[in-house]
Amino acid sequence: MAKIIWIREKFLIQTTAIAHPNFALVKYWGKKDIDQNMPAMSSISLTVDSMQSKTKIYKNLSSKQHRLFINGQEQQDLSKIVPPLKYLSKISKSNDFLVIKSENNFPTSSGLASSASGIASFVTAYEAHYNIDLKMSDRVNACMLGSGSAPRSLLGGFVLMDKNDSYRCSQILKKSDWPLDILICIASTKPKKISSREGMEISRKTSPIYNDWLDINQKHVNEALVAIREKNMLKLENVTEKNCELMHQVMKTSSPPIAYKSDVTISCVAEIENLRAAGHELFYTIDAGPQVKIICDPKSSKAIKETITEKTDVIEIVHAGIGGSPRVVNEN
């Protein structure tokens, strides 16, 4: 819902939206088209509820330029926001310059998909602000221009982004269909030295196993789809961890090698193996950062969280469930 405030004898309309990050179970690492920011492969993710990006937009009345603030800090690099903004401006037929203020309640640029939720919340706010009824394909295209994983944050639950179907995003299961818990183990809050976009290009150009990674993608997607539809924890564990480790092997074999895992990451994985041996139902995934995401049966969450906290040097563990779609919020 838009908020109207009075500034300098003018009405200023503000619109705010919230979106949640998503964590890929079957990942993409590599671009098919750099200019359009198109992933080279399909992916499957789950949306996370307790983490969010809240983005507010309004017309810039003080200057003829776009201004972007993330967590209160003005950004000089607008490269992620300008392409989706241009795409949406053509649809809305608006030449407005905007102030965009985005707040994350979790670490930014550290492997927790802040760009995905940030872009998805911006696209959602823009659509409501200009009262344009976007087709889902337009939402996907706008999001993708800002972040290759952002289209998946347009939906809740388990989500497929299908490269073979014009990157159509579809919900595999709703969040209530299989209510798993997610424990996000924060190993570091520092921004990563190599961005995902930069790392993907390094791997695409230099890793000797990059083509193998491309070739196996559809097999992993098919396996994950079966596992999710069957709600089979063991099958999903097998394909998710296999896919995760192969992606990090692609990074490792790049030139120069790319290493996002830390000692804390490795110790978390070791404890996950011990917990699994003790009978807990859980599996992990790790994206382009040191954070470890544990997906588990809610009955085991407390014991898992206590063990990881006690036996590793994680900074924090965020306890989450499976999240929903973006929404416009009233901040009156």
Buried (B, 14 or more C-beta within 10 A) or exposed (E): EBBEEEEEEEEBEBBBBBBBBBBBBBBBBBBBEEEEBBBBBBBBBBBBBBBBBBBBBBBBEEEEEBBBBBEEEEBEEBEBBBBBBEBBBEBBEBEBBBBBBBBBEBBBBBBBBBBBBBBBBBBBBBBBBBEBEBEEEBBBBBBBBBBBBBBBBBBBBBBBBBBEEEBBBEBBBBBEBBEBBBBBBBBBBEEBEBBBBEBBBBBBEBBEBBEEBBEBBBEBBEBBBEBBEEEEBEBBBBBBBBBBBBBBBBBBBBEEEBBBBBEBBBBBBEBBEEBBEEEBBBBBBBBBBBBBBBBBBEEBBEBBBEBBBEBBEBEEBBBBBBBBBBBBBEEE
